[in-house]
Amino acid sequence: MTLATVLPEVGGKQKLCDSDFTIEWLLDSLIKNDEKFAKGHGHRKISNVSARDISGGKGMFSIVLKCEISFQDSKDEKDIYTTIVKIPGTDAWEMASGGKKKIDDMIFAGKNLIDGIVGMHKTECDFYEIIGQHVSEIIPRVFQAQEWKIGKHQGCLHMEDLSKTGKNLDFYHSLSHGQLKNIVKI
């Protein structure tokens, strides 16, 4: 498969937010790993690629980038393709400490914080690569899982965007009226 045609003003070397990942990397991952993108959009000329952090400081161990791809022949602003890049890191911990404590000195679950996050990310990558293929109908499609190698490269999970098709079910939706009343009494 060939890389989608990108208009010159898009700039393939441009980074996705402040990450090590570029527009070129994202499009290459989509063409090689996302059949839906490759078949439905791989032939279209890309006019813009944007990425924004949608985690809003809620993710303690990673940031989540929503990447939007627009096309030269887009019919309207909804005629775009979206995908997710989840990148492990310490941003939220740095914000929470307010610069009062060095990340290298922080301990989480009995380990150095960074080592702990690297280990959790590796477990998540392993889950999607090993177990995910057996339960693919109930989890997001992961197009690329890259382990975080400190000093070499950032890690990531490049996955499908579920914002249009997924549903967030809060725990109280599964409770009966009586169960809710008992919780409120407590």
mmCIF file of the C-alpha atoms, coordinates in Angstrom:
data_MODEL
# 
_entry.id   MODEL 
# 
loop_
_atom_site.group_PDB 
_atom_site.id 
_atom_site.type_symbol 
_atom_site.label_atom_id 
_atom_site.label_alt_id 
_atom_site.label_comp_id 
_atom_site.label_asym_id 
_atom_site.label_entity_id 
_atom_site.label_seq_id 
_atom_site.pdbx_PDB_ins_code 
_atom_site.Cartn_x 
_atom_site.Cartn_y 
_atom_site.Cartn_z 
_atom_site.occupancy 
_atom_site.B_iso_or_equiv 
_atom_site.pdbx_formal_charge 
_atom_site.auth_seq_id 
_atom_site.auth_comp_id 
_atom_site.auth_asym_id 
_atom_site.auth_atom_id 
_atom_site.pdbx_PDB_model_num 
ATOM 1   C CA . MET A 1 1   ? 0.000   0.000   0.000  1.00 0.00 ? 1   MET A CA 1 
ATOM 2   C CA . THR A 1 2   ? 1.137   3.515   -0.664 1.00 0.00 ? 2   THR A CA 1 
ATOM 3   C CA . LEU A 1 3   ? 1.068   6.454   1.666  1.00 0.00 ? 3   LEU A CA 1 
ATOM 4   C CA . ALA A 1 4   ? -1.936  8.727   1.243  1.00 0.00 ? 4   ALA A CA 1 
ATOM 5   C CA . THR A 1 5   ? -1.314  11.878  -0.759 1.00 0.00 ? 5   THR A CA 1 
ATOM 6   C CA . VAL A 1 6   ? -0.642  14.779  1.565  1.00 0.00 ? 6   VAL A CA 1 
ATOM 7   C CA . LEU A 1 7   ? -0.877  18.324  0.293  1.00 0.00 ? 7   LEU A CA 1 
ATOM 8   C CA . PRO A 1 8   ? 2.424   20.211  0.747  1.00 0.00 ? 8   PRO A CA 1 
ATOM 9   C CA . GLU A 1 9   ? 1.039   22.639  3.318  1.00 0.00 ? 9   GLU A CA 1 
ATOM 10  C CA . VAL A 1 10  ? 0.227   19.793  5.731  1.00 0.00 ? 10  VAL A CA 1 
ATOM 11  C CA . GLY A 1 11  ? 3.881   18.987  6.484  1.00 0.00 ? 11  GLY A CA 1 
ATOM 12  C CA . GLY A 1 12  ? 4.476   15.315  7.265  1.00 0.00 ? 12  GLY A CA 1 
ATOM 13  C CA . LYS A 1 13  ? 7.368   15.989  9.666  1.00 0.00 ? 13  LYS A CA 1 
ATOM 14  C CA . GLN A 1 14  ? 5.128   18.101  11.923 1.00 0.00 ? 14  GLN A CA 1 
ATOM 15  C CA . LYS A 1 15  ? 4.787   16.546  15.389 1.00 0.00 ? 15  LYS A CA 1 
ATOM 16  C CA . LEU A 1 16  ? 1.480   15.523  16.949 1.00 0.00 ? 16  LEU A CA 1 
ATOM 17  C CA . CYS A 1 17  ? 1.252   17.975  19.853 1.00 0.00 ? 17  CYS A CA 1 
ATOM 18  C CA . ASP A 1 18  ? 4.505   17.766  21.838 1.00 0.00 ? 18  ASP A CA 1 
ATOM 19  C CA . SER A 1 19  ? 5.087   14.073  21.156 1.00 0.00 ? 19  SER A CA 1 
ATOM 20  C CA . ASP A 1 20  ? 7.773   12.292  19.141 1.00 0.00 ? 20  ASP A CA 1 
ATOM 21  C CA . PHE A 1 21  ? 5.092   11.124  16.703 1.00 0.00 ? 21  PHE A CA 1 
ATOM 22  C CA . THR A 1 22  ? 4.681   12.932  13.378 1.00 0.00 ? 22  THR A CA 1 
ATOM 23  C CA . ILE A 1 23  ? 1.887   13.301  10.844 1.00 0.00 ? 23  ILE A CA 1 
ATOM 24  C CA . GLU A 1 24  ? 3.906   11.084  8.506  1.00 0.00 ? 24  GLU A CA 1 
ATOM 25  C CA . TRP A 1 25  ? 4.104   8.354   11.210 1.00 0.00 ? 25  TRP A CA 1 
ATOM 26  C CA . LEU A 1 26  ? 0.344   8.597   11.843 1.00 0.00 ? 26  LEU A CA 1 
ATOM 27  C CA . LEU A 1 27  ? -0.600  8.328   8.169  1.00 0.00 ? 27  LEU A CA 1 
ATOM 28  C CA . ASP A 1 28  ? 1.835   5.465   7.614  1.00 0.00 ? 28  ASP A CA 1 
ATOM 29  C CA . SER A 1 29  ? 0.315   3.606   10.571 1.00 0.00 ? 29  SER A CA 1 
ATOM 30  C CA . LEU A 1 30  ? -3.203  4.179   9.228  1.00 0.00 ? 30  LEU A CA 1 
ATOM 31  C CA . ILE A 1 31  ? -2.358  3.019   5.699  1.00 0.00 ? 31  ILE A CA 1 
ATOM 32  C CA . LYS A 1 32  ? -0.522  -0.105  6.910  1.00 0.00 ? 32  LYS A CA 1 
ATOM 33  C CA . ASN A 1 33  ? -2.729  -1.081  9.851  1.00 0.00 ? 33  ASN A CA 1 
ATOM 34  C CA . ASP A 1 34  ? -6.239  0.395   9.497  1.00 0.00 ? 34  ASP A CA 1 
ATOM 35  C CA . GLU A 1 35  ? -8.093  -1.352  6.700  1.00 0.00 ? 35  GLU A CA 1 
ATOM 36  C CA . LYS A 1 36  ? -11.089 0.971   7.094  1.00 0.00 ? 36  LYS A CA 1 
ATOM 37  C CA . PHE A 1 37  ? -8.905  4.056   6.530  1.00 0.00 ? 37  PHE A CA 1 
ATOM 38  C CA . ALA A 1 38  ? -6.861  2.481   3.737  1.00 0.00 ? 38  ALA A CA 1 
ATOM 39  C CA . LYS A 1 39  ? -9.933  1.391   1.738  1.00 0.00 ? 39  LYS A CA 1 
ATOM 40  C CA . GLY A 1 40  ? -12.206 4.333   2.471  1.00 0.00 ? 40  GLY A CA 1 
ATOM 41  C CA . HIS A 1 41  ? -9.778  7.230   2.585  1.00 0.00 ? 41  HIS A CA 1 
ATOM 42  C CA . GLY A 1 42  ? -6.327  6.097   1.403  1.00 0.00 ? 42  GLY A CA 1 
ATOM 43  C CA . HIS A 1 43  ? -6.950  7.419   -2.108 1.00 0.00 ? 43  HIS A CA 1 
ATOM 44  C CA . ARG A 1 44  ? -8.100  10.883  -0.947 1.00 0.00 ? 44  ARG A CA 1 
ATOM 45  C CA . LYS A 1 45  ? -5.820  13.931  -0.814 1.00 0.00 ? 45  LYS A CA 1 
ATOM 46  C CA . ILE A 1 46  ? -5.254  15.031  2.773  1.00 0.00 ? 46  ILE A CA 1 
ATOM 47  C CA . SER A 1 47  ? -5.626  18.762  3.321  1.00 0.00 ? 47  SER A CA 1 
ATOM 48  C CA . ASN A 1 48  ? -5.135  18.945  7.097  1.00 0.00 ? 48  ASN A CA 1 
ATOM 49  C CA . VAL A 1 49  ? -4.128  16.828  10.078 1.00 0.00 ? 49  VAL A CA 1 
ATOM 50  C CA . SER A 1 50  ? -4.677  18.142  13.581 1.00 0.00 ? 50  SER A CA 1 
ATOM 51  C CA . ALA A 1 51  ? -4.178  16.605  17.008 1.00 0.00 ? 51  ALA A CA 1 
ATOM 52  C CA . ARG A 1 52  ? -5.416  17.712  20.411 1.00 0.00 ? 52  ARG A CA 1 
ATOM 53  C CA . ASP A 1 53  ? -5.108  16.308  23.896 1.00 0.00 ? 53  ASP A CA 1 
ATOM 54  C CA . ILE A 1 54  ? -8.555  15.124  24.976 1.00 0.00 ? 54  ILE A CA 1 
ATOM 55  C CA . SER A 1 55  ? -7.450  13.620  28.283 1.00 0.00 ? 55  SER A CA 1 
ATOM 56  C CA . GLY A 1 56  ? -7.770  16.994  29.994 1.00 0.00 ? 56  GLY A CA 1 
ATOM 57  C CA . GLY A 1 57  ? -5.421  16.030  32.816 1.00 0.00 ? 57  GLY A CA 1 
ATOM 58  C CA . LYS A 1 58  ? -7.677  13.117  33.819 1.00 0.00 ? 58  LYS A CA 1 
ATOM 59  C CA . GLY A 1 59  ? -5.274  10.410  32.723 1.00 0.00 ? 59  GLY A CA 1 
ATOM 60  C CA . MET A 1 60  ? -2.576  10.010  35.351 1.00 0.00 ? 60  MET A CA 1 
ATOM 61  C CA . PHE A 1 61  ? -0.363  7.764   33.246 1.00 0.00 ? 61  PHE A CA 1 
ATOM 62  C CA . SER A 1 62  ? -0.863  8.970   29.664 1.00 0.00 ? 62  SER A CA 1 
ATOM 63  C CA . ILE A 1 63  ? -2.182  11.640  27.381 1.00 0.00 ? 63  ILE A CA 1 
ATOM 64  C CA . VAL A 1 64  ? -4.772  10.843  24.740 1.00 0.00 ? 64  VAL A CA 1 
ATOM 65  C CA . LEU A 1 65  ? -4.546  12.618  21.400 1.00 0.00 ? 65  LEU A CA 1 
ATOM 66  C CA . LYS A 1 66  ? -7.531  12.778  19.101 1.00 0.00 ? 66  LYS A CA 1 
ATOM 67  C CA . CYS A 1 67  ? -6.235  13.172  15.567 1.00 0.00 ? 67  CYS A CA 1 
ATOM 68  C CA . GLU A 1 68  ? -8.521  14.555  12.862 1.00 0.00 ? 68  GLU A CA 1 
ATOM 69  C CA . ILE A 1 69  ? -7.753  14.135  9.183  1.00 0.00 ? 69  ILE A CA 1 
ATOM 70  C CA . SER A 1 70  ? -9.495  16.386  6.638  1.00 0.00 ? 70  SER A CA 1 
ATOM 71  C CA . PHE A 1 71  ? -9.526  15.821  2.910  1.00 0.00 ? 71  PHE A CA 1 
ATOM 72  C CA . GLN A 1 72  ? -9.367  18.149  -0.067 1.00 0.00 ? 72  GLN A CA 1 
ATOM 73  C CA . ASP A 1 73  ? -12.668 16.758  -1.352 1.00 0.00 ? 73  ASP A CA 1 
ATOM 74  C CA . SER A 1 74  ? -14.450 16.809  2.048  1.00 0.00 ? 74  SER A CA 1 
ATOM 75  C CA . LYS A 1 75  ? -18.153 17.521  1.595  1.00 0.00 ? 75  LYS A CA 1 
ATOM 76  C CA . ASP A 1 76  ? -18.458 19.313  4.950  1.00 0.00 ? 76  ASP A CA 1 
ATOM 77  C CA . GLU A 1 77  ? -16.720 19.633  8.337  1.00 0.00 ? 77  GLU A CA 1 
ATOM 78  C CA . LYS A 1 78  ? -18.049 16.213  9.393  1.00 0.00 ? 78  LYS A CA 1 
ATOM 79  C CA . ASP A 1 79  ? -16.372 14.483  6.433  1.00 0.00 ? 79  ASP A CA 1 
ATOM 80  C CA . ILE A 1 80  ? -13.174 13.715  8.351  1.00 0.00 ? 80  ILE A CA 1 
ATOM 81  C CA . TYR A 1 81  ? -11.425 10.647  9.741  1.00 0.00 ? 81  TYR A CA 1 
ATOM 82  C CA . THR A 1 82  ? -10.496 10.484  13.405 1.00 0.00 ? 82  THR A CA 1 
ATOM 83  C CA . THR A 1 83  ? -8.111  8.216   15.271 1.00 0.00 ? 83  THR A CA 1 
ATOM 84  C CA . ILE A 1 84  ? -6.580  8.075   18.762 1.00 0.00 ? 84  ILE A CA 1 
ATOM 85  C CA . VAL A 1 85  ? -2.944  8.046   19.882 1.00 0.00 ? 85  VAL A CA 1 
ATOM 86  C CA . LYS A 1 86  ? -2.473  7.262   23.579 1.00 0.00 ? 86  LYS A CA 1 
ATOM 87  C CA . ILE A 1 87  ? 1.002   8.149   24.847 1.00 0.00 ? 87  ILE A CA 1 
ATOM 88  C CA . PRO A 1 88  ? 2.258   7.137   28.296 1.00 0.00 ? 88  PRO A CA 1 
ATOM 89  C CA . GLY A 1 89  ? 3.995   9.808   30.302 1.00 0.00 ? 89  GLY A CA 1 
ATOM 90  C CA . THR A 1 90  ? 4.354   11.773  33.498 1.00 0.00 ? 90  THR A CA 1 
ATOM 91  C CA . ASP A 1 91  ? 2.655   15.047  32.515 1.00 0.00 ? 91  ASP A CA 1 
ATOM 92  C CA . ALA A 1 92  ? -0.192  14.754  35.023 1.00 0.00 ? 92  ALA A CA 1 
ATOM 93  C CA . TRP A 1 93  ? 2.226   13.871  37.831 1.00 0.00 ? 93  TRP A CA 1 
ATOM 94  C CA . GLU A 1 94  ? 4.394   16.884  36.999 1.00 0.00 ? 94  GLU A CA 1 
ATOM 95  C CA . MET A 1 95  ? 1.317   19.132  37.069 1.00 0.00 ? 95  MET A CA 1 
ATOM 96  C CA . ALA A 1 96  ? 0.063   17.624  40.317 1.00 0.00 ? 96  ALA A CA 1 
ATOM 97  C CA . SER A 1 97  ? 3.386   18.141  42.088 1.00 0.00 ? 97  SER A CA 1 
ATOM 98  C CA . GLY A 1 98  ? 3.549   21.749  40.913 1.00 0.00 ? 98  GLY A CA 1 
ATOM 99  C CA . GLY A 1 99  ? 7.288   21.367  40.399 1.00 0.00 ? 99  GLY A CA 1 
ATOM 100 C CA . LYS A 1 100 ? 7.833   20.651  44.106 1.00 0.00 ? 100 LYS A CA 1 
ATOM 101 C CA . LYS A 1 101 ? 9.055   17.120  43.519 1.00 0.00 ? 101 LYS A CA 1 
ATOM 102 C CA . LYS A 1 102 ? 11.258  15.673  40.774 1.00 0.00 ? 102 LYS A CA 1 
ATOM 103 C CA . ILE A 1 103 ? 9.653   12.967  38.677 1.00 0.00 ? 103 ILE A CA 1 
ATOM 104 C CA . ASP A 1 104 ? 12.761  10.798  39.113 1.00 0.00 ? 104 ASP A CA 1 
ATOM 105 C CA . ASP A 1 105 ? 12.219  10.854  42.893 1.00 0.00 ? 105 ASP A CA 1 
ATOM 106 C CA . MET A 1 106 ? 8.539   9.885   42.815 1.00 0.00 ? 106 MET A CA 1 
ATOM 107 C CA . ILE A 1 107 ? 7.514   6.402   43.890 1.00 0.00 ? 107 ILE A CA 1 
ATOM 108 C CA . PHE A 1 108 ? 4.385   4.607   42.720 1.00 0.00 ? 108 PHE A CA 1 
ATOM 109 C CA . ALA A 1 109 ? 3.392   1.100   43.833 1.00 0.00 ? 109 ALA A CA 1 
ATOM 110 C CA . GLY A 1 110 ? 6.810   0.594   45.407 1.00 0.00 ? 110 GLY A CA 1 
ATOM 111 C CA . LYS A 1 111 ? 8.791   1.501   42.268 1.00 0.00 ? 111 LYS A CA 1 
ATOM 112 C CA . ASN A 1 112 ? 10.212  4.538   40.599 1.00 0.00 ? 112 ASN A CA 1 
ATOM 113 C CA . LEU A 1 113 ? 7.239   6.295   38.947 1.00 0.00 ? 113 LEU A CA 1 
ATOM 114 C CA . ILE A 1 114 ? 8.665   6.224   35.425 1.00 0.00 ? 114 ILE A CA 1 
ATOM 115 C CA . ASP A 1 115 ? 9.589   2.536   35.641 1.00 0.00 ? 115 ASP A CA 1 
ATOM 116 C CA . GLY A 1 116 ? 6.081   1.803   36.913 1.00 0.00 ? 116 GLY A CA 1 
ATOM 117 C CA . ILE A 1 117 ? 4.452   3.670   34.014 1.00 0.00 ? 117 ILE A CA 1 
ATOM 118 C CA . VAL A 1 118 ? 6.735   1.953   31.489 1.00 0.00 ? 118 VAL A CA 1 
ATOM 119 C CA . GLY A 1 119 ? 5.733   -1.421  32.967 1.00 0.00 ? 119 GLY A CA 1 
ATOM 120 C CA . MET A 1 120 ? 2.015   -0.611  32.911 1.00 0.00 ? 120 MET A CA 1 
ATOM 121 C CA . HIS A 1 121 ? 2.259   0.544   29.298 1.00 0.00 ? 121 HIS A CA 1 
ATOM 122 C CA . LYS A 1 122 ? 4.094   -2.671  28.338 1.00 0.00 ? 122 LYS A CA 1 
ATOM 123 C CA . THR A 1 123 ? 1.307   -4.683  29.988 1.00 0.00 ? 123 THR A CA 1 
ATOM 124 C CA . GLU A 1 124 ? -1.283  -2.721  28.002 1.00 0.00 ? 124 GLU A CA 1 
ATOM 125 C CA . CYS A 1 125 ? 0.638   -3.280  24.748 1.00 0.00 ? 125 CYS A CA 1 
ATOM 126 C CA . ASP A 1 126 ? 0.929   -7.001  25.536 1.00 0.00 ? 126 ASP A CA 1 
ATOM 127 C CA . PHE A 1 127 ? -2.795  -7.195  26.296 1.00 0.00 ? 127 PHE A CA 1 
ATOM 128 C CA . TYR A 1 128 ? -3.795  -5.729  22.929 1.00 0.00 ? 128 TYR A CA 1 
ATOM 129 C CA . GLU A 1 129 ? -1.237  -7.779  20.997 1.00 0.00 ? 129 GLU A CA 1 
ATOM 130 C CA . ILE A 1 130 ? -1.790  -11.137 22.735 1.00 0.00 ? 130 ILE A CA 1 
ATOM 131 C CA . ILE A 1 131 ? -5.290  -11.177 24.200 1.00 0.00 ? 131 ILE A CA 1 
ATOM 132 C CA . GLY A 1 132 ? -6.913  -8.465  22.097 1.00 0.00 ? 132 GLY A CA 1 
ATOM 133 C CA . GLN A 1 133 ? -7.007  -10.584 18.964 1.00 0.00 ? 133 GLN A CA 1 
ATOM 134 C CA . HIS A 1 134 ? -9.193  -13.135 20.772 1.00 0.00 ? 134 HIS A CA 1 
ATOM 135 C CA . VAL A 1 135 ? -11.758 -10.596 22.001 1.00 0.00 ? 135 VAL A CA 1 
ATOM 136 C CA . SER A 1 136 ? -11.564 -8.094  19.149 1.00 0.00 ? 136 SER A CA 1 
ATOM 137 C CA . GLU A 1 137 ? -15.316 -7.539  18.991 1.00 0.00 ? 137 GLU A CA 1 
ATOM 138 C CA . ILE A 1 138 ? -15.451 -6.014  22.491 1.00 0.00 ? 138 ILE A CA 1 
ATOM 139 C CA . ILE A 1 139 ? -12.358 -3.775  22.551 1.00 0.00 ? 139 ILE A CA 1 
ATOM 140 C CA . PRO A 1 140 ? -11.124 -0.932  20.343 1.00 0.00 ? 140 PRO A CA 1 
ATOM 141 C CA . ARG A 1 141 ? -9.066  -1.887  17.328 1.00 0.00 ? 141 ARG A CA 1 
ATOM 142 C CA . VAL A 1 142 ? -5.397  -1.132  18.011 1.00 0.00 ? 142 VAL A CA 1 
ATOM 143 C CA . PHE A 1 143 ? -3.440  -0.345  14.879 1.00 0.00 ? 143 PHE A CA 1 
ATOM 144 C CA . GLN A 1 144 ? -0.019  -0.101  16.460 1.00 0.00 ? 144 GLN A CA 1 
ATOM 145 C CA . ALA A 1 145 ? 1.362   -0.741  19.941 1.00 0.00 ? 145 ALA A CA 1 
ATOM 146 C CA . GLN A 1 146 ? 4.816   0.633   20.610 1.00 0.00 ? 146 GLN A CA 1 
ATOM 147 C CA . GLU A 1 147 ? 6.544   0.053   23.927 1.00 0.00 ? 147 GLU A CA 1 
ATOM 148 C CA . TRP A 1 148 ? 8.106   3.022   25.707 1.00 0.00 ? 148 TRP A CA 1 
ATOM 149 C CA . LYS A 1 149 ? 11.904  2.715   25.646 1.00 0.00 ? 149 LYS A CA 1 
ATOM 150 C CA . ILE A 1 150 ? 13.354  5.394   27.925 1.00 0.00 ? 150 ILE A CA 1 
ATOM 151 C CA . GLY A 1 151 ? 16.045  7.372   26.115 1.00 0.00 ? 151 GLY A CA 1 
ATOM 152 C CA . LYS A 1 152 ? 15.158  5.794   22.752 1.00 0.00 ? 152 LYS A CA 1 
ATOM 153 C CA . HIS A 1 153 ? 11.539  6.554   21.868 1.00 0.00 ? 153 HIS A CA 1 
ATOM 154 C CA . GLN A 1 154 ? 8.121   7.256   23.327 1.00 0.00 ? 154 GLN A CA 1 
ATOM 155 C CA . GLY A 1 155 ? 5.577   4.505   23.555 1.00 0.00 ? 155 GLY A CA 1 
ATOM 156 C CA . CYS A 1 156 ? 2.040   4.657   22.234 1.00 0.00 ? 156 CYS A CA 1 
ATOM 157 C CA . LEU A 1 157 ? -1.134  2.857   21.419 1.00 0.00 ? 157 LEU A CA 1 
ATOM 158 C CA . HIS A 1 158 ? -2.562  3.950   18.099 1.00 0.00 ? 158 HIS A CA 1 
ATOM 159 C CA . MET A 1 159 ? -6.208  2.936   18.142 1.00 0.00 ? 159 MET A CA 1 
ATOM 160 C CA . GLU A 1 160 ? -9.620  3.526   16.696 1.00 0.00 ? 160 GLU A CA 1 
ATOM 161 C CA . ASP A 1 161 ? -11.660 6.482   17.908 1.00 0.00 ? 161 ASP A CA 1 
ATOM 162 C CA . LEU A 1 162 ? -14.775 5.264   19.692 1.00 0.00 ? 162 LEU A CA 1 
ATOM 163 C CA . SER A 1 163 ? -16.302 8.713   20.315 1.00 0.00 ? 163 SER A CA 1 
ATOM 164 C CA . LYS A 1 164 ? -18.919 8.259   17.578 1.00 0.00 ? 164 LYS A CA 1 
ATOM 165 C CA . THR A 1 165 ? -19.687 4.578   18.047 1.00 0.00 ? 165 THR A CA 1 
ATOM 166 C CA . GLY A 1 166 ? -18.874 3.812   21.681 1.00 0.00 ? 166 GLY A CA 1 
ATOM 167 C CA . LYS A 1 167 ? -20.951 4.393   24.764 1.00 0.00 ? 167 LYS A CA 1 
ATOM 168 C CA . ASN A 1 168 ? -19.823 5.288   28.234 1.00 0.00 ? 168 ASN A CA 1 
ATOM 169 C CA . LEU A 1 169 ? -21.948 3.473   30.758 1.00 0.00 ? 169 LEU A CA 1 
ATOM 170 C CA . ASP A 1 170 ? -21.796 4.893   34.246 1.00 0.00 ? 170 ASP A CA 1 
ATOM 171 C CA . PHE A 1 171 ? -22.112 2.283   36.978 1.00 0.00 ? 171 PHE A CA 1 
ATOM 172 C CA . TYR A 1 172 ? -25.391 3.701   38.264 1.00 0.00 ? 172 TYR A CA 1 
ATOM 173 C CA . HIS A 1 173 ? -27.162 2.935   34.963 1.00 0.00 ? 173 HIS A CA 1 
ATOM 174 C CA . SER A 1 174 ? -26.961 -0.740  35.855 1.00 0.00 ? 174 SER A CA 1 
ATOM 175 C CA . LEU A 1 175 ? -28.423 -0.298  39.340 1.00 0.00 ? 175 LEU A CA 1 
ATOM 176 C CA . SER A 1 176 ? -32.070 -0.713  40.202 1.00 0.00 ? 176 SER A CA 1 
ATOM 177 C CA . HIS A 1 177 ? -34.093 2.104   41.776 1.00 0.00 ? 177 HIS A CA 1 
ATOM 178 C CA . GLY A 1 178 ? -33.900 0.361   45.169 1.00 0.00 ? 178 GLY A CA 1 
ATOM 179 C CA . GLN A 1 179 ? -30.133 -0.054  44.940 1.00 0.00 ? 179 GLN A CA 1 
ATOM 180 C CA . LEU A 1 180 ? -29.723 3.635   44.147 1.00 0.00 ? 180 LEU A CA 1 
ATOM 181 C CA . LYS A 1 181 ? -31.877 4.573   47.156 1.00 0.00 ? 181 LYS A CA 1 
ATOM 182 C CA . ASN A 1 182 ? -29.689 2.416   49.420 1.00 0.00 ? 182 ASN A CA 1 
ATOM 183 C CA . ILE A 1 183 ? -26.520 4.122   48.156 1.00 0.00 ? 183 ILE A CA 1 
ATOM 184 C CA . VAL A 1 184 ? -28.017 7.569   48.778 1.00 0.00 ? 184 VAL A CA 1 
ATOM 185 C CA . LYS A 1 185 ? -28.942 6.600   52.364 1.00 0.00 ? 185 LYS A CA 1 
ATOM 186 C CA . ILE A 1 186 ? -25.319 5.751   53.144 1.00 0.00 ? 186 ILE A CA 1 
# 
